[in-house]
Amino acid sequence: MMGRPLYFASEPRVLLENLSPSRGESPKSVGVEAVEKRLLDICQSRGENSLSQLRERAGEVALAWRRQIEALRQSLAVRLEALAECRRTG
């Protein structure tokens, strides 16, 4: 990691990702109970308004993901169509 920037996910993203079901043998998310506990900790340490702000920011993250997913789907459709055309024309 020498000379490379280190990035951390935003708090809303961390919470959203930890609500996703884990796949595979080693779980990578902590689940609903742990997220709810974290939300209680946030509320106790930063106040109720912080939860409202977090909800807004999480909505922004989720919206950005929807846009990214749609862009990925479009890119995949173009690539798959190009591959199909190559097979047809040989």
N, C-alpha and C positions, 0 to 999 in steps of 0.2 A: 504494500500500500504506500510505499515511499513515493512522495510527490503527487499522489492522486488525492483528489478531494474525497472526503467522507460525508455521505448524506444519510440523514435519518428521516423516516416517514413522519408525517405530521400526526398529531394526536388523533384527529378524526379518522385518518386512514388506518392507524394502528387499531383503533376500536372496531372499525368496520371489518378489517381483515380478520380480527379475532372472533368475529361473529360468524365467519364462514366455516362450513364444516371441514374438518381435516380429512385428507385423503392419505392413503398409505398406512404403513405400520407405525411411523413415528408422527404423532400429532404436532401440527405447527400452529394451531390456534388454541386459545385457552377456553373458549366457549362463553355462553351467555352468563353463567354465574359469576365468572371472574370479571367480565365486562361490567356487569351490574355493580359489583363491589367497587370497581375502579370509578364508576360514575358517582357512587356514594362518597368515596374518598375525595373526588374532585369537588363535589358539592360542599362537603364539610370544610375543605381547605380554601376554596376560592369563592364559595357562595353560589346561590341558586342561579344567579344571572349567568354564571359561567357555563351552566348546562344549556341554557338557551343559545348562547354563542356557539357552543360546541355542536348543537343540533344544526344550526345554520351552516357552519363550516362543513359538517358531515354531508349535508345536502349538496353543497357545492362539489365536494369530492365525488359523490355518487353520480352527479350530473356529468362531471368530466369523464368518469369511467364509461358512462353510457355513450358519450361521444367517441371515446377511444375504441370502444367495442364496435360501434357502427363503422368507424373508419377501417378497423381491422377486417370486418366482414366484407366491406367493399373491396379492399385490397385483395383479399383471398378470392373473391368472386372473379376479379379481373385476372388473377394468376391462373385460376382453375379454367377459365374460359380460354385463355391463351394456350394452356396445355392441351385442352380438348381440340382446339383448332390445329395445333401442331400434329396431333394424332390423326385428324381427319385428312390433312393435306400431305402427310407423310414425310 
